[in-house]
Amino acid sequence: MSLQVEKKEHNMALLTIEASAEEFEKAIEQAYRKQKGSISIPGFRKGKVPRQIIERMYGKGVFYDEAANNLIPDAYAKELDAAENLEVVSQPKIEVTQAEAGKLFIFTAEVALKPEVTLGQYKGVEVPKAETEVTDEDVEGRLKAEQEKNGRNVDVTDRPVEDGDNIKLDFEGFIDGVAFEGGKGTDYPLSIGSGSFIPGFEEQLVGVEIGKETEVKVKFPEDYHAEELKGKDASFMCVVKSISKRELPELDDEFASEVSEFDTLEAFKDDLRKKIADEKASDAKRERENSAVDKVIENAQMDIPDPMVDTQVRQMMDEFAQRLSSQGLSMDQYMQFTGATQETLAAQTRPDALKRIQSRLVLEAVADAENIEISDERVNEEIAKMAESYNMEADKLKELIGESEKNSMKKDIAVQDALTLISDAAVEA
């Protein structure tokens, strides 16, 4: 096999890969053996038709497509592994340029190459000052959230609906006296004042008694998601089935002892203050790092090819699909619920994909510029942390991790060290 590289603009390249006539013949024979069982020719048992007969009946190239599919992946991977200073960062766009028995098999692969980065200033970049002071309002807000979490719903039967109540509602919607699809609900849970219904709907239920039918008149917003309802006047016949209100516990020492390890409310508030301070410090660190990376990207020069971004977009969408799956939701269901499409999701993901690429590239460049090298001992420390989180023995996990994975870990750790370096050196504006 042989590889020729023609570099093009914007870090694109055309790879021309040649396989020998013998390798192509072997791939043709493999294709024949795979497909012969599905080919029927009168006078021959199924699966026993000689290759020459099939080629005579259907043409010499009958197995070429399958042979190419067999040959290309291995040939492409083998040539890339052997190539020096050639880092491909996109899926290849393959085109077969010569496929004929007895001749070289030739195909091209259009790919994106990893861009070179020219760093500008990366030490001492200006970043905004992050707010880390914990206020009394922060503590009271967290205490209020804890109070809400520990509240309970109490049924109400002696009064009509009030703002802030939780109700169960039967309703049916009409436009010009005709019921419309999706406008009916039974025992629908609604929190009055939540703003989850059409503007003006919830307010008209305040003062309504349980069991009494009430007409609610609203106008659908012009930007409503259902095209057929945009801007339309509608009336809903509603019946409140039940009312409940949220009853909150008193904020006192007893409350503190029930929801925490502390005996007094003051001790609990002190602990909340410490936790908020830790969270704000962590947030400030992350904001400082992100701002420093943004500045380094702004000061750097790099030409990122579109196919590299396309590949990153696909990877991020796959990650999103996996997160949905862990929640019991498929990508198709998500798109159905939200009205999104693969195209709109890809477009929304693209800016973040570009930012992820830029961040990685500049941090790798900083690691190179600073000669950051990661020792085997450092990798072993990381493996030990991983083993602890997986509840495994470090030596056993180490046996499962190959050299390529260890090299990848070294690169990731070096990138993290580069991030720490530029963040620590940043100057607050």
C-alpha positions as a Markdown table, in Angstrom:
| # | Residue | x | y | z |
|---|---|---|---|---|
| 1 | Met | 0.0 | 0.0 | 0.0 |
| 2 | Ser | 1.0 | 3.6 | -0.4 |
| 3 | Leu | -0.2 | 7.0 | 0.7 |
| 4 | Gln | 0.1 | 10.4 | -1.0 |
| 5 | Val | -1.0 | 13.6 | 0.8 |
| 6 | Glu | -2.1 | 16.7 | -1.0 |
| 7 | Lys | -2.6 | 19.5 | 1.5 |
| 8 | Lys | -5.3 | 22.1 | 0.6 |
| 9 | Glu | -6.6 | 25.4 | 2.1 |
| 10 | His | -8.2 | 25.7 | 5.5 |
| 11 | Asn | -6.3 | 22.6 | 6.9 |
| 12 | Met | -8.0 | 20.2 | 4.5 |
| 13 | Ala | -6.1 | 17.4 | 2.7 |
| 14 | Leu | -6.8 | 14.9 | 0.0 |
| 15 | Leu | -5.3 | 11.5 | 0.8 |
| 16 | Thr | -4.7 | 9.1 | -2.1 |
| 17 | Ile | -4.3 | 5.5 | -1.0 |
| 18 | Glu | -3.3 | 2.6 | -3.2 |
| 19 | Ala | -3.7 | -1.1 | -2.5 |
| 20 | Ser | -2.1 | -3.7 | -4.6 |
| 21 | Ala | -3.9 | -5.8 | -7.2 |
| 22 | Glu | -3.4 | -8.9 | -5.0 |
| 23 | Glu | -5.1 | -7.1 | -2.0 |
| 24 | Phe | -8.0 | -6.1 | -4.2 |
| 25 | Glu | -8.3 | -9.7 | -5.6 |
| 26 | Lys | -8.4 | -11.0 | -2.0 |
| 27 | Ala | -11.2 | -8.5 | -1.2 |
| 28 | Ile | -13.2 | -9.5 | -4.3 |
| 29 | Glu | -12.9 | -13.2 | -3.3 |
| 30 | Gln | -14.1 | -12.3 | 0.2 |
| 31 | Ala | -17.1 | -10.5 | -1.3 |
| 32 | Tyr | -17.9 | -13.4 | -3.5 |
| 33 | Arg | -17.8 | -15.9 | -0.5 |
| 34 | Lys | -20.1 | -13.5 | 1.5 |
| 35 | Gln | -22.7 | -13.0 | -1.3 |
| 36 | Lys | -22.7 | -16.3 | -3.2 |
| 37 | Gly | -25.3 | -17.8 | -0.8 |
| 38 | Ser | -27.9 | -15.3 | -1.9 |
| 39 | Ile | -27.3 | -15.7 | -5.7 |
| 40 | Ser | -29.5 | -18.2 | -7.6 |
| 41 | Ile | -28.6 | -19.3 | -11.2 |
| 42 | Pro | -30.4 | -22.1 | -12.9 |
| 43 | Gly | -28.5 | -25.4 | -13.0 |
| 44 | Phe | -26.5 | -24.6 | -9.8 |
| 45 | Arg | -27.4 | -25.2 | -6.2 |
| 46 | Lys | -27.7 | -22.1 | -4.1 |
| 47 | Gly | -24.4 | -21.1 | -2.7 |
| 48 | Lys | -22.5 | -23.3 | -5.1 |
| 49 | Val | -22.4 | -21.0 | -8.1 |
| 50 | Pro | -18.7 | -20.5 | -9.3 |
| 51 | Arg | -17.5 | -16.9 | -9.2 |
| 52 | Gln | -16.7 | -16.9 | -12.9 |
| 53 | Ile | -20.3 | -17.9 | -13.8 |
| 54 | Ile | -21.7 | -15.1 | -11.6 |
| 55 | Glu | -19.2 | -12.5 | -13.1 |
| 56 | Arg | -20.2 | -13.7 | -16.6 |
| 57 | Met | -23.9 | -13.3 | -15.8 |
| 58 | Tyr | -23.8 | -10.0 | -13.9 |
| 59 | Gly | -20.5 | -8.4 | -15.1 |
| 60 | Lys | -16.9 | -8.4 | -13.9 |
| 61 | Gly | -17.7 | -5.6 | -11.4 |
| 62 | Val | -20.5 | -7.4 | -9.6 |
| 63 | Phe | -18.4 | -7.8 | -6.4 |
| 64 | Tyr | -16.4 | -4.5 | -6.7 |
| 65 | Asp | -18.6 | -2.4 | -4.3 |
| 66 | Glu | -18.6 | -5.1 | -1.6 |
| 67 | Ala | -14.8 | -5.6 | -2.1 |
| 68 | Ala | -14.2 | -1.9 | -1.8 |
| 69 | Asn | -16.2 | -1.8 | 1.4 |
| 70 | Asn | -14.1 | -4.6 | 2.8 |
| 71 | Leu | -10.8 | -3.1 | 1.7 |
| 72 | Ile | -11.1 | 0.6 | 2.4 |
| 73 | Pro | -11.5 | 0.7 | 6.2 |
| 74 | Asp | -8.5 | -1.4 | 6.9 |
| 75 | Ala | -6.4 | 0.3 | 4.2 |
| 76 | Tyr | -7.3 | 3.7 | 5.4 |
| 77 | Ala | -6.6 | 2.9 | 9.1 |
| 78 | Lys | -3.3 | 1.2 | 8.3 |
| 79 | Glu | -2.0 | 4.1 | 6.2 |
| 80 | Leu | -3.0 | 6.7 | 8.8 |
| 81 | Asp | -1.3 | 4.7 | 11.6 |
| 82 | Ala | 1.9 | 4.5 | 9.6 |
| 83 | Ala | 1.9 | 8.2 | 8.5 |
| 84 | Glu | 4.0 | 10.6 | 10.5 |
| 85 | Asn | 2.9 | 14.2 | 11.4 |
| 86 | Leu | -0.6 | 13.6 | 10.0 |
| 87 | Glu | -3.4 | 14.1 | 12.6 |
| 88 | Val | -6.8 | 13.7 | 11.0 |
| 89 | Val | -9.7 | 15.3 | 12.9 |
| 90 | Ser | -12.7 | 14.5 | 10.8 |
| 91 | Gln | -14.5 | 11.6 | 9.2 |
| 92 | Pro | -13.1 | 10.9 | 5.7 |
| 93 | Lys | -15.1 | 11.6 | 2.5 |
| 94 | Ile | -14.2 | 8.6 | 0.4 |
| 95 | Glu | -14.2 | 8.3 | -3.4 |
| 96 | Val | -13.0 | 5.3 | -5.3 |
| 97 | Thr | -11.0 | 6.4 | -8.4 |
| 98 | Gln | -9.8 | 3.0 | -9.7 |
| 99 | Ala | -11.3 | -0.4 | -9.1 |
| 100 | Glu | -10.5 | -3.1 | -11.7 |
| 101 | Ala | -9.3 | -6.7 | -11.3 |
| 102 | Gly | -5.6 | -7.1 | -11.9 |
| 103 | Lys | -4.8 | -3.4 | -11.3 |
| 104 | Leu | -4.1 | -1.2 | -8.3 |
| 105 | Phe | -7.1 | -0.3 | -6.2 |
| 106 | Ile | -7.0 | 3.5 | -5.7 |
| 107 | Phe | -9.3 | 5.6 | -3.5 |
| 108 | Thr | -9.1 | 9.1 | -2.1 |
| 109 | Ala | -10.1 | 10.4 | 1.3 |
| 110 | Glu | -10.9 | 14.1 | 1.9 |
| 111 | Val | -10.1 | 14.9 | 5.5 |
| 112 | Ala | -9.6 | 17.8 | 7.9 |
| 113 | Leu | -6.2 | 18.0 | 9.6 |
| 114 | Lys | -5.5 | 19.3 | 13.1 |
| 115 | Pro | -4.8 | 23.0 | 12.8 |
| 116 | Glu | -1.6 | 24.6 | 14.0 |
| 117 | Val | -2.1 | 27.2 | 16.7 |
| 118 | Thr | -0.1 | 30.4 | 16.9 |
| 119 | Leu | -0.4 | 31.6 | 20.4 |
| 120 | Gly | -0.6 | 35.3 | 21.4 |
| 121 | Gln | -0.5 | 36.4 | 25.0 |
| 122 | Tyr | -1.6 | 33.6 | 27.3 |
| 123 | Lys | 0.0 | 34.7 | 30.6 |
| 124 | Gly | -1.4 | 37.7 | 32.5 |
| 125 | Val | -4.6 | 38.0 | 30.4 |
| 126 | Glu | -7.3 | 40.1 | 32.0 |
| 127 | Val | -10.4 | 38.4 | 33.5 |
| 128 | Pro | -13.4 | 40.0 | 35.3 |
| 129 | Lys | -13.5 | 39.9 | 39.0 |
| 130 | Ala | -15.9 | 37.2 | 40.3 |
| 131 | Glu | -18.2 | 37.9 | 43.2 |
| 132 | Thr | -17.6 | 35.5 | 46.1 |
| 133 | Glu | -19.1 | 37.4 | 49.0 |
| 134 | Val | -21.9 | 35.5 | 50.8 |
| 135 | Thr | -24.8 | 37.9 | 51.7 |
| 136 | Asp | -27.5 | 37.5 | 54.3 |
| 137 | Glu | -30.0 | 37.3 | 51.3 |
| 138 | Asp | -28.0 | 34.3 | 49.9 |
| 139 | Val | -28.4 | 32.5 | 53.2 |
| 140 | Glu | -32.1 | 33.4 | 53.6 |
| 141 | Gly | -32.8 | 32.3 | 50.1 |
| 142 | Arg | -31.2 | 28.9 | 50.7 |
| 143 | Leu | -33.1 | 28.6 | 54.0 |
| 144 | Lys | -36.3 | 29.4 | 52.3 |
| 145 | Ala | -35.7 | 26.8 | 49.7 |
| 146 | Glu | -35.1 | 24.2 | 52.4 |
| 147 | Gln | -38.3 | 25.4 | 54.1 |
| 148 | Glu | -40.2 | 24.9 | 50.8 |
| 149 | Lys | -38.7 | 21.5 | 50.3 |
| 150 | Asn | -39.9 | 20.4 | 53.7 |
| 151 | Gly | -43.4 | 21.8 | 53.4 |
| 152 | Arg | -46.6 | 19.8 | 52.9 |
| 153 | Asn | -49.7 | 20.1 | 50.8 |
| 154 | Val | -52.9 | 20.6 | 52.9 |
| 155 | Asp | -56.3 | 20.2 | 51.3 |
| 156 | Val | -58.6 | 23.2 | 51.4 |
| 157 | Thr | -62.4 | 22.8 | 51.2 |
| 158 | Asp | -63.8 | 25.9 | 52.9 |
| 159 | Arg | -62.8 | 28.7 | 50.5 |
| 160 | Pro | -62.3 | 29.5 | 46.8 |
| 161 | Val | -59.0 | 29.4 | 44.9 |
| 162 | Glu | -56.3 | 31.9 | 46.0 |
| 163 | Asp | -53.1 | 32.9 | 44.4 |
| 164 | Gly | -50.4 | 30.4 | 45.2 |
| 165 | Asp | -52.8 | 27.4 | 45.6 |
| 166 | Asn | -52.3 | 24.1 | 43.9 |
| 167 | Ile | -55.4 | 22.8 | 42.2 |
| 168 | Lys | -56.7 | 20.0 | 40.1 |
| 169 | Leu | -58.6 | 21.1 | 37.1 |
| 170 | Asp | -60.9 | 19.8 | 34.4 |
| 171 | Phe | -61.0 | 22.0 | 31.3 |
| 172 | Glu | -62.0 | 22.0 | 27.7 |
| 173 | Gly | -61.0 | 24.7 | 25.2 |
| 174 | Phe | -63.1 | 26.1 | 22.3 |
| 175 | Ile | -62.4 | 28.5 | 19.4 |
| 176 | Asp | -65.5 | 30.0 | 17.8 |
| 177 | Gly | -67.6 | 27.5 | 19.8 |
| 178 | Val | -65.7 | 24.4 | 18.4 |
| 179 | Ala | -63.5 | 22.3 | 20.6 |
| 180 | Phe | -59.9 | 22.1 | 19.4 |
| 181 | Glu | -57.4 | 19.3 | 19.6 |
| 182 | Gly | -55.2 | 19.2 | 22.6 |
| 183 | Gly | -57.5 | 21.6 | 24.5 |
| 184 | Lys | -58.9 | 19.2 | 27.0 |
| 185 | Gly | -57.6 | 18.0 | 30.3 |
| 186 | Thr | -58.8 | 16.0 | 33.3 |
| 187 | Asp | -57.5 | 16.3 | 36.9 |
| 188 | Tyr | -54.8 | 18.5 | 35.5 |
| 189 | Pro | -52.4 | 19.7 | 38.3 |
| 190 | Leu | -51.9 | 23.5 | 38.2 |
| 191 | Ser | -50.1 | 25.9 | 40.5 |
| 192 | Ile | -51.9 | 29.3 | 40.5 |
| 193 | Gly | -49.4 | 32.0 | 39.7 |
| 194 | Ser | -46.8 | 29.7 | 38.1 |
| 195 | Gly | -47.4 | 31.2 | 34.7 |
| 196 | Ser | -47.4 | 27.7 | 33.1 |
| 197 | Phe | -50.7 | 28.3 | 31.3 |
| 198 | Ile | -51.6 | 30.9 | 28.6 |
| 199 | Pro | -51.2 | 34.4 | 30.0 |
| 200 | Gly | -54.4 | 35.5 | 31.8 |
| 201 | Phe | -55.7 | 31.9 | 32.4 |
| 202 | Glu | -54.6 | 31.3 | 36.0 |
| 203 | Glu | -55.6 | 34.8 | 37.2 |
| 204 | Gln | -59.2 | 34.1 | 36.2 |
| 205 | Leu | -59.4 | 31.1 | 38.4 |
| 206 | Val | -58.7 | 33.1 | 41.5 |
| 207 | Gly | -62.0 | 33.2 | 43.5 |
| 208 | Val | -63.5 | 30.1 | 41.8 |
| 209 | Glu | -65.1 | 27.6 | 44.1 |
| 210 | Ile | -64.7 | 23.8 | 44.0 |
| 211 | Gly | -67.1 | 22.1 | 41.6 |
| 212 | Lys | -68.4 | 25.3 | 40.0 |
| 213 | Glu | -68.1 | 25.5 | 36.2 |
| 214 | Thr | -66.3 | 28.7 | 35.1 |
| 215 | Glu | -65.6 | 30.2 | 31.7 |
| 216 | Val | -62.1 | 31.5 | 31.2 |
| 217 | Lys | -61.4 | 33.7 | 28.1 |
| 218 | Val | -57.9 | 34.1 | 26.8 |
| 219 | Lys | -56.0 | 35.0 | 23.6 |
| 220 | Phe | -53.2 | 32.6 | 22.4 |
| 221 | Pro | -49.9 | 34.4 | 22.0 |
| 222 | Glu | -48.7 | 35.3 | 18.5 |
| 223 | Asp | -45.6 | 33.1 | 19.1 |
| 224 | Tyr | -47.5 | 30.1 | 20.4 |
| 225 | His | -45.9 | 26.8 | 19.4 |
| 226 | Ala | -49.1 | 25.4 | 17.7 |
| 227 | Glu | -49.5 | 27.3 | 14.3 |
| 228 | Glu | -53.3 | 26.8 | 14.2 |
| 229 | Leu | -53.7 | 28.5 | 17.6 |
| 230 | Lys | -51.4 | 31.5 | 17.2 |
| 231 | Gly | -53.2 | 34.8 | 18.1 |
| 232 | Lys | -56.6 | 33.1 | 18.3 |
| 233 | Asp | -59.3 | 34.0 | 20.9 |
| 234 | Ala | -60.4 | 31.0 | 23.0 |
| 235 | Ser | -62.7 | 30.1 | 25.8 |
| 236 | Phe | -62.1 | 27.3 | 28.3 |
| 237 | Met | -64.9 | 25.7 | 30.4 |
| 238 | Cys | -63.2 | 24.9 | 33.7 |
| 239 | Val | -64.1 | 23.0 | 36.8 |
| 240 | Val | -61.8 | 23.1 | 39.9 |
| 241 | Lys | -61.8 | 19.6 | 41.3 |
| 242 | Ser | -59.7 | 20.2 | 44.4 |
| 243 | Ile | -57.6 | 22.9 | 46.2 |
| 244 | Ser | -54.5 | 22.5 | 48.3 |
| 245 | Lys | -52.0 | 24.9 | 49.7 |
| 246 | Arg | -48.4 | 24.6 | 50.7 |
| 247 | Glu | -48.0 | 24.7 | 54.5 |
| 248 | Leu | -44.4 | 25.5 | 55.5 |
| 249 | Pro | -42.7 | 24.6 | 58.8 |
| 250 | Glu | -41.6 | 27.3 | 61.2 |
| 251 | Leu | -38.0 | 28.3 | 60.9 |
| 252 | Asp | -36.8 | 27.5 | 64.4 |
| 253 | Asp | -34.4 | 25.3 | 66.2 |
| 254 | Glu | -36.8 | 22.3 | 65.9 |
| 255 | Phe | -36.8 | 22.7 | 62.1 |
| 256 | Ala | -33.0 | 22.9 | 62.0 |
| 257 | Ser | -32.6 | 19.7 | 64.1 |
| 258 | Glu | -35.0 | 17.9 | 61.7 |
| 259 | Val | -33.4 | 18.8 | 58.4 |
| 260 | Ser | -29.8 | 18.9 | 59.5 |
| 261 | Glu | -27.2 | 17.7 | 61.9 |
| 262 | Phe | -27.4 | 20.9 | 63.9 |
| 263 | Asp | -29.5 | 21.6 | 67.1 |
| 264 | Thr | -30.0 | 25.3 | 66.5 |
| 265 | Leu | -31.2 | 27.4 | 63.6 |
| 266 | Glu | -28.2 | 29.7 | 63.9 |
| 267 | Ala | -25.8 | 26.8 | 63.6 |
| 268 | Phe | -27.7 | 25.5 | 60.6 |
| 269 | Lys | -27.5 | 29.0 | 58.9 |
| 270 | Asp | -23.7 | 29.1 | 59.6 |
| 271 | Asp | -23.3 | 25.8 | 57.9 |
| 272 | Leu | -25.4 | 27.0 | 54.9 |
| 273 | Arg | -23.2 | 30.1 | 54.7 |
| 274 | Lys | -20.1 | 28.0 | 54.5 |
| 275 | Lys | -21.6 | 25.8 | 51.8 |
| 276 | Ile | -22.6 | 28.8 | 49.8 |
| 277 | Ala | -19.1 | 30.2 | 50.2 |
| 278 | Asp | -17.6 | 27.0 | 48.9 |
| 279 | Glu | -20.0 | 26.9 | 45.9 |
| 280 | Lys | -19.3 | 30.6 | 45.1 |
| 281 | Ala | -15.5 | 29.9 | 45.3 |
| 282 | Ser | -15.9 | 26.9 | 42.9 |
| 283 | Asp | -18.1 | 28.9 | 40.5 |
| 284 | Ala | -15.6 | 31.8 | 40.6 |
| 285 | Lys | -12.7 | 29.4 | 39.8 |
| 286 | Arg | -14.6 | 28.0 | 36.9 |
| 287 | Glu | -15.6 | 31.5 | 35.6 |
| 288 | Arg | -12.0 | 32.7 | 35.9 |
| 289 | Glu | -10.8 | 29.6 | 33.9 |
| 290 | Asn | -13.4 | 30.1 | 31.3 |
| 291 | Ser | -12.6 | 33.8 | 30.9 |
| 292 | Ala | -8.9 | 33.2 | 30.7 |
| 293 | Val | -9.4 | 30.6 | 28.0 |
| 294 | Asp | -11.7 | 33.0 | 26.1 |
| 295 | Lys | -8.9 | 35.6 | 26.2 |
| 296 | Val | -6.2 | 33.1 | 25.1 |
| 297 | Ile | -8.5 | 32.0 | 22.2 |
| 298 | Glu | -9.0 | 35.7 | 21.3 |
| 299 | Asn | -5.3 | 36.3 | 21.2 |
| 300 | Ala | -4.4 | 33.1 | 19.2 |
| 301 | Gln | -4.6 | 32.4 | 15.5 |
| 302 | Met | -6.0 | 29.1 | 14.1 |
| 303 | Asp | -7.8 | 28.0 | 11.0 |
| 304 | Ile | -10.4 | 25.4 | 12.0 |
| 305 | Pro | -11.8 | 23.4 | 9.1 |
| 306 | Asp | -15.6 | 23.0 | 9.0 |
| 307 | Pro | -15.5 | 19.1 | 8.9 |
| 308 | Met | -13.7 | 19.2 | 12.2 |
| 309 | Val | -16.6 | 21.2 | 13.7 |
| 310 | Asp | -19.1 | 18.8 | 12.0 |
| 311 | Thr | -17.4 | 15.8 | 13.7 |
| 312 | Gln | -17.5 | 17.6 | 17.1 |
| 313 | Val | -21.1 | 18.4 | 16.6 |
| 314 | Arg | -22.0 | 14.8 | 16.0 |
| 315 | Gln | -20.0 | 13.7 | 19.0 |
| 316 | Met | -21.8 | 16.2 | 21.3 |
| 317 | Met | -25.2 | 15.2 | 19.9 |
| 318 | Asp | -24.3 | 11.6 | 20.6 |
| 319 | Glu | -23.4 | 12.6 | 24.2 |
| 320 | Phe | -26.7 | 14.4 | 24.5 |
| 321 | Ala | -28.6 | 11.3 | 23.2 |
| 322 | Gln | -26.8 | 9.2 | 25.8 |
| 323 | Arg | -27.8 | 11.6 | 28.6 |
| 324 | Leu | -31.4 | 11.5 | 27.4 |
| 325 | Ser | -31.3 | 7.7 | 27.3 |
| 326 | Ser | -30.1 | 7.6 | 30.9 |
| 327 | Gln | -33.3 | 9.5 | 31.8 |
| 328 | Gly | -35.4 | 7.0 | 29.9 |
| 329 | Leu | -36.0 | 9.3 | 26.9 |
| 330 | Ser | -35.0 | 8.7 | 23.3 |
| 331 | Met | -33.8 | 11.4 | 20.9 |
| 332 | Asp | -36.9 | 10.9 | 18.7 |
| 333 | Gln | -39.1 | 11.5 | 21.8 |
| 334 | Tyr | -37.2 | 14.6 | 22.8 |
| 335 | Met | -37.6 | 16.1 | 19.3 |
| 336 | Gln | -41.3 | 15.2 | 19.3 |
| 337 | Phe | -41.8 | 17.0 | 22.6 |
| 338 | Thr | -39.8 | 20.1 | 21.8 |
| 339 | Gly | -40.5 | 20.4 | 18.1 |
| 340 | Ala | -36.7 | 20.3 | 17.4 |
| 341 | Thr | -35.1 | 18.6 | 14.4 |
| 342 | Gln | -31.7 | 17.1 | 13.8 |
| 343 | Glu | -30.8 | 20.1 | 11.8 |
| 344 | Thr | -31.9 | 22.7 | 14.4 |
| 345 | Leu | -30.2 | 20.8 | 17.2 |
| 346 | Ala | -27.0 | 20.6 | 15.2 |
| 347 | Ala | -27.2 | 24.4 | 14.5 |
| 348 | Gln | -27.7 | 25.0 | 18.2 |
| 349 | Thr | -24.8 | 22.8 | 19.1 |
| 350 | Arg | -22.3 | 24.2 | 16.6 |
| 351 | Pro | -21.1 | 27.3 | 18.6 |
| 352 | Asp | -20.4 | 25.1 | 21.6 |
| 353 | Ala | -18.6 | 22.6 | 19.4 |
| 354 | Leu | -16.4 | 25.3 | 18.0 |
| 355 | Lys | -15.6 | 26.6 | 21.5 |
| 356 | Arg | -14.7 | 23.2 | 22.7 |
| 357 | Ile | -12.3 | 22.7 | 19.8 |
| 358 | Gln | -10.7 | 26.1 | 20.2 |
| 359 | Ser | -10.3 | 25.6 | 24.0 |
| 360 | Arg | -8.6 | 22.2 | 23.5 |
| 361 | Leu | -6.3 | 23.5 | 20.8 |
| 362 | Val | -5.0 | 26.5 | 22.7 |
| 363 | Leu | -4.5 | 24.6 | 25.9 |
| 364 | Glu | -2.6 | 21.9 | 24.0 |
| 365 | Ala | -0.5 | 24.7 | 22.5 |
| 366 | Val | 0.2 | 26.2 | 25.9 |
| 367 | Ala | 1.2 | 22.8 | 27.3 |
| 368 | Asp | 3.7 | 22.5 | 24.4 |
| 369 | Ala | 5.0 | 26.1 | 24.8 |
| 370 | Glu | 5.5 | 25.5 | 28.5 |
| 371 | Asn | 7.0 | 22.0 | 28.0 |
| 372 | Ile | 4.4 | 20.5 | 30.3 |
| 373 | Glu | 5.2 | 16.8 | 30.6 |
| 374 | Ile | 3.2 | 14.3 | 32.6 |
| 375 | Ser | 5.1 | 11.5 | 34.4 |
| 376 | Asp | 3.9 | 7.9 | 34.7 |
| 377 | Glu | 3.6 | 8.4 | 38.4 |
| 378 | Arg | 1.0 | 11.2 | 37.8 |
| 379 | Val | -1.0 | 8.9 | 35.5 |
| 380 | Asn | -0.9 | 6.2 | 38.2 |
| 381 | Glu | -2.3 | 8.7 | 40.7 |
| 382 | Glu | -5.2 | 9.4 | 38.3 |
| 383 | Ile | -5.8 | 5.7 | 37.8 |
| 384 | Ala | -5.8 | 5.2 | 41.6 |
| 385 | Lys | -8.5 | 7.9 | 41.9 |
| 386 | Met | -10.5 | 6.3 | 39.1 |
| 387 | Ala | -10.2 | 2.9 | 40.8 |
| 388 | Glu | -11.5 | 4.3 | 44.0 |
| 389 | Ser | -14.6 | 5.8 | 42.3 |
| 390 | Tyr | -15.2 | 2.5 | 40.5 |
| 391 | Asn | -14.6 | 0.6 | 43.8 |
| 392 | Met | -11.8 | -1.4 | 42.1 |
| 393 | Glu | -8.2 | -2.2 | 42.9 |
| 394 | Ala | -5.9 | 0.2 | 41.2 |
| 395 | Asp | -3.6 | -2.5 | 39.9 |
| 396 | Lys | -6.5 | -4.3 | 38.3 |
| 397 | Leu | -7.7 | -1.2 | 36.6 |
| 398 | Lys | -4.1 | -0.4 | 35.5 |
| 399 | Glu | -4.0 | -3.8 | 33.7 |
| 400 | Leu | -7.2 | -2.9 | 31.8 |
| 401 | Ile | -5.8 | 0.4 | 30.5 |
| 402 | Gly | -3.6 | 0.2 | 27.4 |
| 403 | Glu | -0.8 | 2.4 | 26.4 |
| 404 | Ser | -2.9 | 4.5 | 24.0 |
| 405 | Glu | -5.3 | 5.2 | 26.9 |
| 406 | Lys | -2.4 | 6.2 | 29.2 |
| 407 | Asn | -1.1 | 8.5 | 26.5 |
| 408 | Ser | -4.5 | 10.1 | 26.1 |
| 409 | Met | -4.7 | 10.5 | 29.9 |
| 410 | Lys | -1.3 | 12.3 | 29.8 |
| 411 | Lys | -2.6 | 14.7 | 27.2 |
| 412 | Asp | -5.7 | 15.4 | 29.3 |
| 413 | Ile | -3.7 | 16.0 | 32.4 |
| 414 | Ala | -1.3 | 18.3 | 30.5 |
| 415 | Val | -4.3 | 20.3 | 29.2 |
| 416 | Gln | -5.7 | 20.6 | 32.8 |
| 417 | Asp | -2.2 | 21.9 | 34.0 |
| 418 | Ala | -2.2 | 24.4 | 31.1 |
| 419 | Leu | -5.6 | 25.6 | 32.2 |
| 420 | Thr | -4.4 | 26.0 | 35.8 |
| 421 | Leu | -1.3 | 27.9 | 34.5 |
| 422 | Ile | -3.2 | 30.5 | 32.5 |
| 423 | Ser | -5.9 | 30.9 | 35.2 |
| 424 | Asp | -3.4 | 31.4 | 38.0 |
| 425 | Ala | -1.5 | 33.9 | 35.8 |
| 426 | Ala | -4.6 | 35.9 | 34.9 |
| 427 | Val | -5.1 | 39.4 | 36.2 |
| 428 | Glu | -8.5 | 40.6 | 37.5 |
| 429 | Ala | -9.7 | 43.7 | 35.6 |
